[in-house]
């Protein structure tokens, strides 16, 4: 069995199992995929994302088939196969082909050669007893929702009326959404350019276009010339929200803290002529900010430093506006990064919320009276949003909360292209709080 790239399926299954093993060891899927050969990467990424969206089910089924957990490499390959084969209606390949190729992958992997018979036995038993085993796995929420149990319970407590829709959205594939560079074009004009190239899209907010079908960025009209960027429609709310009410005063100073990879920095510069400092702690990620700005023909002062240590980077001049896109669990962008749910631990929520609190406390004094700070996270957990800001306001009488979106839940288009109660069409989960520093 070969893929469209003429790679045998067993090789892709090997690669996918390797990615799963890396994630279980605490490494992101993007890091694992970047280490693969270019010919392997697209196919393995496609299968890996499928597996990660079905991993809860696969792990429960594996427990039913083998009560003693196999060695890590064998378990990764077995769970990979189960994730792909369990639902016959949506499986990417015929069930017997998947099983045969998974066994072949074991035989061709030196560390797994001795486990090939065990993997074959488990998968053949699954095919024989599929209906009963799947029905039994339905009794466990991890199998039904494909998220860790702590994650499901946390959402159930915080969103008793929405938790199921959040999880359902997380298990869908995110669309490709573009941000139109307002210095070059507008949504209507760009939709016309797409149509002229045979590409279909729909408006998603004042600057966004969601494509009906994802394509390579270099197929997008004007991409290389800086006319358009890829950015989720919820993330596109940041720059307009921060700038609302500030005008476009010459010499206005804006800090974009935790700025990498630079999408929000670029959007600020597309909408204003302000002096922007793009700050990030990681020098390599700062390089990506610079590359983003160069493609778009924009300029900002890019600084590699720790935002929590202003003495390292601040010149003492106060800011008119600060965008704090704080480090978080990324619980709102699971559609795009399905490995996040399996990488995070419940203790991470508390640790990251503490980092966010320190950043707020450190950067707030750098804001002018009358200035505005936009605090945002790509998280749906309330400790990283609503509760964080409630605590901050309780301890900072000089701060007031302006009208803000608050927590945005991840949403997805239905089969008829509609999204209930959501004008932005598809978008990720996010949190926004716009704060103003009182002048007295």
C-alpha positions in Angstrom: 0.0 0.0 0.0 1.4 3.4 -1.0 0.4 6.9 -0.3 0.0 9.6 -2.9 3.6 10.5 -2.4 4.6 6.9 -3.2 5.7 6.2 0.4 4.6 2.9 1.8 2.0 3.2 4.5 4.1 1.2 7.0 6.7 4.0 6.8 4.2 6.6 7.6 2.8 4.6 10.5 6.4 4.3 11.8 6.8 8.0 11.6 3.4 8.7 13.2 4.2 6.3 16.1 7.5 8.1 16.6 5.7 11.5 16.8 3.3 10.0 19.4 6.2 8.7 21.4 7.9 12.1 21.3 4.7 13.8 22.6 4.4 11.3 25.4 8.0 12.2 26.3 7.0 15.8 26.5 8.1 17.0 23.1 5.7 19.0 20.8 4.5 17.4 17.5 6.0 20.4 15.6 9.4 19.6 17.0 9.1 15.9 16.2 7.8 16.6 12.7 10.5 19.2 11.9 13.1 16.5 12.5 11.7 14.3 9.7 12.7 14.3 6.1 10.6 16.6 3.9 9.2 13.7 1.9 7.8 12.1 5.1 6.5 15.2 6.9 3.2 15.9 5.1 1.9 12.4 5.3 3.0 11.8 8.9 1.6 15.2 10.0 -1.8 14.3 8.5 -1.9 10.9 10.2 -0.5 12.3 13.5 -3.2 14.9 13.7 -5.8 12.2 13.1 -4.3 10.0 15.8 -4.1 12.8 18.4 -7.8 13.6 17.9 -8.6 10.0 18.6 -6.0 9.2 21.1 -8.3 9.0 24.1 -10.3 6.3 22.4 -7.2 4.4 21.3 -5.7 4.3 24.7 -8.9 3.0 26.3 -9.2 0.3 23.6 -5.5 -0.6 24.1 -6.2 -1.1 27.8 -9.0 -3.5 27.0 -6.9 -5.4 24.6 -3.7 -5.6 26.7 -4.1 -5.0 30.4 -0.4 -4.9 30.9 0.9 -1.7 29.2 3.5 -2.6 26.4 6.9 -1.0 26.1 6.6 2.7 25.0 7.5 2.1 21.3 5.1 -0.8 21.0 2.3 1.0 22.8 2.8 4.1 20.5 2.5 2.0 17.3 -0.5 0.0 18.7 -2.3 3.2 19.8 -1.5 4.8 16.4 -3.2 1.9 14.6 -6.2 1.8 16.9 -6.8 5.5 16.6 -6.9 5.2 12.8 -8.9 1.9 12.6 -11.4 2.1 15.4 -14.1 4.0 13.5 -14.6 2.1 10.2 -16.7 4.8 8.7 -14.1 7.5 9.0 -10.9 5.5 8.8 -8.4 6.8 6.2 -7.7 3.3 4.9 -9.3 -0.1 4.8 -9.2 -1.8 8.2 -7.3 -4.9 7.1 -4.8 -2.7 5.2 -4.1 -0.6 8.3 -3.6 -3.7 10.4 -1.3 -5.4 7.9 0.8 -2.2 7.5 1.0 -1.6 11.2 2.4 -5.2 11.7 4.8 -4.5 8.8 5.9 -1.3 10.5 6.7 -3.4 13.6 8.6 -6.0 11.7 10.7 -3.3 10.0 11.5 -1.5 13.2 14.4 -3.3 15.0 13.2 -2.4 18.5 9.7 -3.7 17.7 10.5 -6.8 15.6 9.9 -9.1 18.5 6.6 -7.3 19.3 5.1 -7.8 15.8 3.1 -10.9 16.8 1.7 -9.2 19.9 0.6 -6.1 17.9 -0.9 -8.4 15.2 -2.8 -10.3 17.8 -4.2 -7.2 19.5 -5.3 -5.6 16.2 -6.8 -8.8 14.8 -8.8 -9.3 18.0 -10.0 -5.7 17.7 -11.3 -6.3 14.2 -13.1 -9.5 15.4 -14.7 -7.8 18.5 -14.9 -4.2 17.2 -18.5 -3.6 18.1 -18.3 -4.9 21.7 -15.0 -3.3 22.4 -16.1 0.1 21.1 -19.3 -0.1 23.1 -17.3 -0.9 26.2 -15.0 2.0 25.6 -18.0 4.4 25.4 -18.3 4.0 29.2 -15.2 6.2 29.6 -15.3 10.0 29.0 -11.7 10.0 27.8 -12.7 7.7 24.9 -15.8 9.7 24.1 -14.2 13.2 24.1 -10.5 12.4 23.4 -9.1 14.7 26.1 -7.5 13.9 29.4 -9.9 13.3 32.2 -8.7 16.3 34.2 -9.3 18.6 31.2 -12.8 17.3 30.7 -13.7 17.7 34.3 -12.2 21.2 34.5 -14.3 22.3 31.5 -17.4 20.7 33.0 -17.0 22.6 36.2 -16.2 26.0 34.5 -18.7 25.7 31.7 -21.6 23.5 32.8 -23.6 24.4 29.7 -20.9 24.6 27.1 -18.3 22.0 27.9 -19.5 19.5 25.4 -19.5 22.0 22.5 -16.0 23.2 23.5 -14.7 19.6 23.3 -16.5 18.9 20.1 -15.0 22.0 18.5 -11.5 21.0 19.8 -11.9 17.7 17.8 -12.5 19.4 14.5 -9.9 20.5 12.0 -9.3 24.3 12.1 -9.8 26.2 8.8 -7.2 28.3 7.1 -8.0 32.0 7.9 -6.2 34.9 6.5 -5.6 38.5 7.7 -5.8 41.1 5.0 -3.1 43.8 5.2 -5.1 47.0 5.5 -2.3 48.9 3.9 -2.7 46.9 0.7 -6.3 45.9 0.4 -9.6 45.1 2.1 -11.7 41.9 2.5 -14.0 42.4 -0.4 -11.2 43.1 -2.9 -9.1 40.2 -1.7 -12.1 37.8 -2.0 -12.3 38.9 -5.6 -8.6 38.2 -6.1 -9.1 34.7 -4.6 -12.1 34.1 -6.8 -10.0 35.1 -9.9 -7.6 32.3 -9.0 -10.3 29.7 -8.4 -10.1 29.9 -4.6 -13.2 30.3 -2.5 -13.4 32.1 0.8 -15.8 34.0 3.0 -15.4 37.1 5.2 -14.4 36.5 8.8 -14.5 39.8 10.7 -13.3 43.2 9.4 -9.9 42.0 8.3 -10.3 38.3 7.8 -11.0 35.7 5.1 -11.6 32.0 5.8 -10.7 29.7 2.9 -13.0 26.9 1.9 -10.0 24.8 1.3 -6.5 25.2 2.8 -3.7 25.9 0.3 0.0 26.5 0.4 0.7 30.2 1.4 2.6 30.7 -1.9 -0.6 30.0 -3.8 -2.3 32.9 -2.1 -2.4 36.0 -4.3 -0.1 38.7 -2.9 1.3 36.6 -0.1 4.9 37.0 -1.0 4.3 40.8 -1.5 2.9 41.2 2.0 -0.8 41.6 1.1 -2.0 38.8 3.4 -1.0 36.7 6.4 -2.3 33.5 8.0 -4.0 34.3 11.4 -7.0 32.9 13.2 -10.0 35.3 13.3 -10.1 35.4 17.1 -6.4 36.4 17.2 -7.2 39.2 14.7 -9.3 40.9 17.3 -6.2 41.9 19.4 -4.8 44.8 17.5 -8.1 46.6 16.7 -9.2 46.2 20.3 -6.1 47.6 21.8 -6.1 50.6 19.4 -9.8 51.4 19.8 -10.2 54.8 21.3 -6.4 55.6 21.1 -6.5 57.1 17.6 -3.4 57.2 15.5 -1.3 59.8 17.3 2.2 60.3 15.8 4.9 59.0 18.1 2.5 56.8 20.1 4.5 54.0 21.8 3.2 50.5 21.9 4.8 47.5 23.6 3.9 44.0 22.2 5.2 41.8 25.0 5.6 38.0 24.3 5.3 39.0 20.6 6.6 36.0 18.7 5.9 34.9 16.0 4.9 38.4 15.2 1.3 38.2 13.8 -0.2 40.7 16.3 2.9 43.0 16.0 2.3 43.1 12.3 -1.4 43.7 12.6 -0.7 46.7 14.9 1.7 48.2 12.3 -0.8 47.6 9.5 -3.4 49.7 11.4 -1.2 52.4 12.9 2.0 54.4 12.4 3.0 54.0 16.1 6.4 53.1 17.3 6.2 49.5 18.3 8.6 47.4 20.4 8.2 43.7 19.8 9.6 41.8 22.8 10.2 38.1 23.2 12.4 36.1 25.5 13.5 33.6 22.8 16.1 35.0 20.3 15.1 32.4 17.7 11.5 33.3 17.9 12.5 37.0 17.6 14.1 36.1 14.3 10.6 34.9 13.1 9.2 38.3 14.1 11.8 40.0 12.0 11.1 37.7 9.0 7.3 38.3 9.3 7.8 42.1 9.3 10.2 42.0 6.4 7.8 40.1 4.2 5.1 42.7 5.1 7.3 45.7 4.6 6.8 46.8 8.2 9.2 48.0 10.9 9.3 47.5 14.6 12.1 47.4 17.2 12.5 43.7 17.9 14.1 42.9 21.3 15.1 39.6 22.7 14.7 39.9 26.5 12.6 38.7 29.4 9.5 41.0 29.8 9.6 40.4 33.5 13.0 42.1 33.7 12.5 45.7 32.4 16.0 46.7 33.5 17.3 44.6 30.6 15.4 46.3 27.8 13.2 49.3 28.9 14.5 52.8 28.2 12.3 54.4 30.9 9.8 56.0 28.5 6.2 55.1 29.3 4.0 53.3 26.8 0.7 54.5 25.5 -0.5 51.0 25.0 0.7 47.5 25.9 -0.3 44.2 24.3 0.3 41.3 26.7 -0.3 38.0 24.9 0.8 36.0 27.8 2.2 32.4 27.9 -0.6 30.0 28.6 -1.8 26.4 28.3 -3.0 27.0 24.7 -6.2 25.3 25.7 -8.1 27.4 23.2 -6.1 26.4 20.1 -6.4 22.6 20.4 -8.0 22.5 16.9 -4.7 23.6 15.4 -2.4 21.9 17.8 -4.0 18.6 18.8 -1.0 17.6 20.8 -1.5 20.3 23.4 -4.1 18.4 25.3 -1.8 15.4 25.7 1.3 17.6 26.6 -0.3 19.6 29.3 -0.7 18.6 32.9 -3.3 20.0 35.3 -0.5 21.6 37.4 0.5 23.6 34.3 -2.6 25.8 34.7 -1.5 27.0 38.1 2.1 27.5 37.0 1.2 29.5 33.9 -1.4 31.6 35.7 1.4 32.6 38.1 3.6 33.6 35.2 0.8 35.7 33.8 0.2 37.4 37.1 3.9 38.4 37.3 3.9 39.8 33.8 0.8 41.9 34.6 2.4 43.2 37.8 5.7 44.0 36.0 4.3 45.7 32.9 1.4 47.7 34.4 3.7 50.3 35.9 5.2 50.9 32.4 1.9 52.2 31.1 1.0 55.9 31.0 -2.0 57.2 33.0 -4.8 57.1 30.5 -3.1 54.3 28.5 -4.5 50.9 27.7 -3.3 47.4 28.2 -4.8 44.4 26.4 -4.3 41.2 28.3 -5.0 38.1 26.2 -4.4 34.4 26.3 -5.3 31.6 23.8 -6.9 29.7 26.7 -10.5 28.9 27.7 -9.5 28.1 31.3 -10.8 30.7 33.7 -7.6 30.8 35.8 -5.9 32.2 32.7 -8.6 34.7 31.9 -11.5 35.8 33.9 -10.2 34.9 37.3 -6.7 36.3 36.5 -8.2 39.7 35.7 -10.6 39.7 38.6 -7.6 39.2 40.9 -5.6 41.9 39.2 -8.4 44.5 39.4 -8.9 43.7 43.1 -5.3 44.7 43.8 -5.0 47.6 41.4 -7.4 50.4 42.1 -5.8 52.5 39.2 -7.1 49.9 36.7 -10.5 49.7 35.1 -11.9 47.1 32.8 -13.2 48.4 29.5 -15.8 46.6 27.4 -14.0 43.4 26.3 -14.9 40.0 24.7 -13.8 38.0 27.7 -13.6 34.3 27.0 -14.3 33.3 23.4 -15.1 29.7 23.0 -13.7 27.7 20.0 -16.3 27.3 17.3 -16.6 25.4 14.0 -18.7 25.6 10.9 -21.6 23.2 10.5 -22.1 21.2 7.3 -24.1 24.1 5.9 -21.3 26.6 6.6 -23.0 28.3 9.5 -21.7 28.9 13.0 -24.4 29.4 15.7 -24.2 32.8 17.4 -20.9 33.7 16.0 -20.2 36.4 13.4 -16.5 35.5 13.0 -17.3 32.1 11.4 -14.7 29.5 12.7 -12.3 30.7 15.3 -10.1 29.4 18.2 -10.7 29.9 21.9 -9.3 33.1 23.3 -9.6 35.5 26.3 -9.4 39.3 26.0 -9.5 41.9 28.7 -8.9 45.6 27.8 -7.6 47.6 30.8 -7.3 51.4 31.2 -5.0 53.1 33.7 -6.9 55.9 35.4 -5.3 59.3 35.4 -6.1 60.0 39.1 
